[in-house]
């Protein structure tokens, strides 16, 4: 897809002093591969641990140590490529990317340059029910992560922790197909969702397991691409959006003042809300790439790729389409539910729990409403709340068969969450006396008492039938919320003649 041919969207243009500007964004996502061992050594990839505890002789670049490729990391890169509908290159080459940095013990990084393991692909990003964009993927290559320099433990020394050194990264490079901060955020959210579904990266940005280099340039609509600046290592989706906005504004101000943009690498400071220069951008030849002499070209058997393809899970787009077709959900509801695989599985289990197929829309409302609200407050995922998917299914059944009202259901859910009640909800309803009153005789008695006590309100309701709601509220209050609201309505209309 030719990004530059995408017509400018007036809604996404940024107003400047000299007219409208279009922001153009491309992304390089560094995703840590989910694997137990590093890319070229058997050292652990576990997060944390004392400094320099997960370091082999290879990671520390001891003389004579040779890298040995980790087959699982290769498989994870291929799975990711397949999930991005991308070309899998059966032959790829590892190169040395030469630069000096204290936490890079070899003095070079093993990466891929001209011959990456994955070629062109795409990600479909939903911006709303009616708007989607296709973001082209240029390549995905495997490379080693560097270690970590620590500067705040001593006033005069820097420390180096090599636990991350040699951990496998997938660098996923997009085309410059994004046109706003919202699009950039939506793209990273979707890409992270795909990686999590595939199980190839956990997407934990707080631990640095997924971070973005954001390339930003601006231009007048219809003009050639402007000079880009790269904002390095942005580690939250919110910060990605903020970085795009402040960098685009900075470039527009420079250009409108008659200046020019220098191609450079910048850092985003979320506390100050600004980007600042880090270094001028080196061109590729400064890295002196050449094929790593210690590693043969990586050649994959077609059968290896076919086997991995056959084992791929259902991905978010396919799951969303199925939820709409099978459960009659709106595209919006389906999008919310499939964003996280755990939530999608929880919803589906709630719909089918106990071998019953129940009202999926009602289940979705409870999952996305009260259960999600509790999960957000508690800071946990929906599947880790005290209410199980089977209990949500049981709750919907109790409402559907008239045992409890929607109001009682909310009270019931509060009990389950507060007490981490894991038992049968029907038994809990009996035990706590929460059953809905459907005995019309009992409801009539309450209605008669309220009518007799409020003659002035009776006169009002006869003049203005919409006042009936006041009576319904009083009856529900008197019954402790247990009267069947429909029965209350019917009896009141009959008694008051409205």
Secondary structure, 3 states (H helix, E strand, C coil): CCHHHCCCCHHHCEEECCEEEEEEEEEEEEEECCCCECCCCCCECCCCCCCCCCCCCCCCCCCCCCCCCCHHHHHHHHHHHHHCCCCECCEECCEEEECCCCCCCCCEEEECCCCCCECCEEEEEECCCCCEEEEEEEEEEEEECCCEEECCCCCCCCEEECCCCCCEEEEEEECCCECCHHHHHHHHHHHHHHHHHHCCCCCCCCCCCEEEEEEEEEECCCCCCCCCEEEEEECCHHHHHHHHHHHHHHHHHHHHCCCCCCCEEEEEECCCCEEEEEEECCCHHHHCCEECCCCCCEECCHHHHHHHHHCCCCCHHHHHHHHHHHHCCCHHHHHHHHCCHHHHHHHHHHHHHHHCCCCHHHHHHHHHHHHHHHHHHHCCCHHHCCCCHHHHHHHHHHHHCCCCCHHHHHHHHHHHHHHCCCCCHHHHHHHCCCCCECCHHHHHHHHHHHHHHCHHHHHHHHHCHHHHHHHHHHHHHHCCCCECHHHHHHHHHHHHCC
